[in-house]
Amino acid sequence: MNFDYIKGAMKIFRANRRRTLLTMFGIVIGIAAVIIIMSVGAGARSLVVDQISSIGSNLIGVLPGYSDENGPPAAALGIAVTTLNAADAEALRQQIPLLTAVAAYVRGTATVQYGAATDDVSFIGTTAEYVDVEETQVVHGNFFTDEQTKGVTRVAVLGADVAATLFDNEDPIGKKIKIRRESFQVIGVFDTRGTSGFENQDALVFIPLETAQKLLLGINHINFIRAKVASEHEVPTALEEVKQVLRVRHRIDPDRPDDFTVRATTQALDVLGQVTRAIDLFLAGIAAISLIVGGVGIMNIMLVNVNERTREIGLRKAVGATARNIQRQFLTETLLVTLLGGVIGILIGAMVAGGIALAARGLGYQWEYHVSLFSIVLSVSVTCMVGIVFGWYPARKAARLEPIEALRYE
């Protein structure tokens, strides 16, 4: 690109600042959108990976209801399925040596009360090996034992936030709380755990499984099972053994599908990664539309420029400028406008993406701020392509003007 063309283009831009800014506007929006979308997509993926990794890469989850390998289980779609029970979890614990801990879960919501203090919480009914599966610990008091999970035992372990809300600075151990008007004795408080699996673990109340089933929910089934495998490398083998044990227990014929779904956390990472990438592509396609709109705007402005500078073009041709010189001059102006718009769009997109990352971190999420070199190169490449494609026609039209006709133009 000849420096004289650039110098000439800059003179035109300075003389028509408002028009130049309006010409850039569509490109700025489109490029900023691409940067923001790709950065937010990377941040969302980092959040998903962090949340699932916090659960553990050596865990297996069992949900009621069948699903194919790539689809969600019925229970994840809000469909009531009752094909799992506590005896299934006990069978897995006793029959599969690869599983070092197994916990069964039910859950519900309720208002918890202590004196005049109340808190709206989710409660988890689970078994004694919950602390081993989740790799957590009770810092004050104790978790309930195997014996306490059998029969209706009215004991509870509180998340850190629930304990702080209900008891403030008072020692909660031994105190009685009410859950759905039923009285429970507090026997333990968890350490601060933060967000895991997209849920605030400190805002939960834990009670024995059978107590939750019979006293609070009136059910015999469980919502899901979670099992810890001795080693991450043994997860595939453990998955198959879990399927075999449950198929035998549920008396499923060889030609019939499972009535449960078994997944490892690593599989969830793969599925969610595919989902976020698909969303990224969809949103990037929407952003590309704004780039096309911006390109059309550039073409319209450049056509106006050609009409306004018709006499200038005729004069330049009269003193020796060739059609190629004229075409290059107008293409240079278009490319510079689009590149300037692209640079501004990259800066704005990076700043907005940074603001989103700060807001997400302020809410307690592990959100990665990442503006990749690929997204910048892609944006610049698309910008240049838009400039060339939409600038070619006005430049060609200017180059084809006859000098005498151009000089006569009013």
Stockholm file with secondary structure:
# STOCKHOLM 1.0

chainA/1-410         MNFDYIKGAMKIFRANRRRTLLTMFGIVIGIAAVIIIMSVGAGARSLVVDQISSIGSNLIGVLPGYSDENGPPAAALGIAVTTLNAADAEALRQQIPLLTAVAAYVRGTATVQYGAATDDVSFIGTTAEYVDVEETQVVHGNFFTDEQTKGVTRVAVLGADVAATLFDNEDPIGKKIKIRRESFQVIGVFDTRGTSGFENQDALVFIPLETAQKLLLGINHINFIRAKVASEHEVPTALEEVKQVLRVRHRIDPDRPDDFTVRATTQALDVLGQVTRAIDLFLAGIAAISLIVGGVGIMNIMLVNVNERTREIGLRKAVGATARNIQRQFLTETLLVTLLGGVIGILIGAMVAGGIALAARGLGYQWEYHVSLFSIVLSVSVTCMVGIVFGWYPARKAARLEPIEALRYE
#=GR chainA/1-410 SS CCHHHHHHHHHHHHHTHHHHHHHHHHHHHHHHHHHHHHHHHHHHHHHHHHHHHHHCTTEEEEEESCCCTTSCCGGGGTCCCCCCBHHHHHHHHHHCTTEEEEEEEEEEEEEEEETTEEEEEEEEEECTTHHHHTTCCEEEECCCCTGGGSSCCCEEEECHHHHHHHHTTSCCTTCEEEETTEEEEEEEEECCCCEETTEEGGGEEEEEHHHIIIIIICCSBCSEEEEEESCGGGHHHHHHHHHHHHHHHTTCCTTSCCSEEEEEHHHHHHHHHHHHHHHHHHHHHHHHHHHHHHHHHHHHHHHHHHHHTHHHHHHHHHTTCCHHHHHHHHHHHHHHHHHHHHHHHHHHHHHHHHHHHHHHHHTTCCCCCCCCHHHHHHHHHHHHHHHHHHHHHHHHHHHTCCHHHHHHCC
#=GC SS_cons         CCHHHHHHHHHHHHHTHHHHHHHHHHHHHHHHHHHHHHHHHHHHHHHHHHHHHHHCTTEEEEEESCCCTTSCCGGGGTCCCCCCBHHHHHHHHHHCTTEEEEEEEEEEEEEEEETTEEEEEEEEEECTTHHHHTTCCEEEECCCCTGGGSSCCCEEEECHHHHHHHHTTSCCTTCEEEETTEEEEEEEEECCCCEETTEEGGGEEEEEHHHIIIIIICCSBCSEEEEEESCGGGHHHHHHHHHHHHHHHTTCCTTSCCSEEEEEHHHHHHHHHHHHHHHHHHHHHHHHHHHHHHHHHHHHHHHHHHHHTHHHHHHHHHTTCCHHHHHHHHHHHHHHHHHHHHHHHHHHHHHHHHHHHHHHHHTTCCCCCCCCHHHHHHHHHHHHHHHHHHHHHHHHHHHTCCHHHHHHCC
//
